[in-house]
């Protein structure tokens, strides 16, 4: 629960100091004793573990099973250090009655993916039915206070900080940034287009339902650590299609100049989170519409009746061992169906708009599991997706193998199942990591009989669907107006 005003001073504190580079504490002597205590604790735990090893060893060169506890010991020491560091910061004198806390709370490090959050952990989300959880500043839920952020660390989120401050009593040296700021934190990487869109799409939904309000800037964090750019041109272009060509990402390079406070800020830190199924479908409708408008996509009349099959091939990890054999199977089955057209493409040599155009002209997308499948929502709704996996994914990948089934459902597509390669190299004996790390990026073989029957079935379903759907209805769907376009 969020601390009440009466108990707010009891939470762990962190303040800014003019004497040292922001945001470190100026209490040198206290910091010395805390560092000394941390050192003594680490030495004690190390000696204790060494003693355990010596007592249980059978030979000078044989380590017992207790040796495997070292990673756990190191993790606990890391958390202990984090706790002590937080306690140290709590002694710093608050400036202007504003308490700064570490942006990344190590107390939740072990449960960051289990319903807790280590990003701005003292603040509770605002929840609205069917929408992703969010924080908005200033608001009644936040007692009318503004959000202030400090620190520019790209490698240690505990060195970055946040505070809630009244507009009339901002922290010393703070700069007030006008307009609306979008603040994002994700556990995963913005560079993977599936994870990137999962983190940033909620801002598009917010934009749409708040009368198309535009952000003045973005602040991007990954696990509380600043990210100063989007390395993926695909993600950046998609956001520019939704919000316009100028995507200003705050840099926070001169953190010693003091914190930044925002006139208005909306924060999403759980990706699409609790967003409902119908809301997601409307969101992806909007993203599709924005992308097609941005790329000036127009379709020919005969495209509404054709059956457009696209084989999207990968290079390297999770590619087919024999592309030509797979292409031959799909081409042969396509020729058996009236109006079928086959396209073969590789996403690595396509621009964002090339991919939007390709998918806008696709009714059936067949591709190995990978980020390129995120492009599926650019297809017309009710289009089909066929997915392929290397050996080992079915048994070891967990829920990660279902992400494109989910995306198909969210965006109104039909996931037509998956093929898992039963053949491949066995997991090497004595592998120090999990077998899944070995299988994850293996190449795929093919099964001619299975691929032929599967492709024929999906082509038949698509043909019947398109024959039953009036061309005027399909055309109207394509020409829909983007609400915030």
Buried (B, 14 or more C-beta within 10 A) or exposed (E): EBBEEEEBEEBBBBBBBEEEEBBBBBBEEEBEEBBEEBEEBBEEBEEEBEEBBEEEBEEEEEEBEBEEBEEEBEEEBEBBBBEBBBEBBBBBEBBBEBBBBBBBBBBBBEEBEEEEBBBBBBBBBBEEEBBBBBBBBBEEBBEEBBBBBBBBBBEEBBBBBBBBBBEEEBBEBBEEBEEBBBBBBBBBBBBBBBBBBBBBBBBBBBBBBEEEBEBBBBBBBBBBBBBEEBEBEBBBBBBBBBBEEEBEBBEBEEBBBBBBBBBBBBBBBBBBBBBEEEBBBBBBBBBBBBBBBBBEBEBEEEBBBBBBBBBBBBEEEBBBEEBEEBBBBBBBBBEEBEBBBBEBBBBEEBEBBEBBBBBBBBBBBBBBBBBBBBBBBBBBBBBBBBBBBBBBBBEBBEEEBBBBBBBBBBBBBBBBEBBBBEEBEEBEEEEEEEBBEBBBEBBBBBBEEEBBEBBBEBBBBBBEBBEEBEEEEBEEBBEEEBBBB
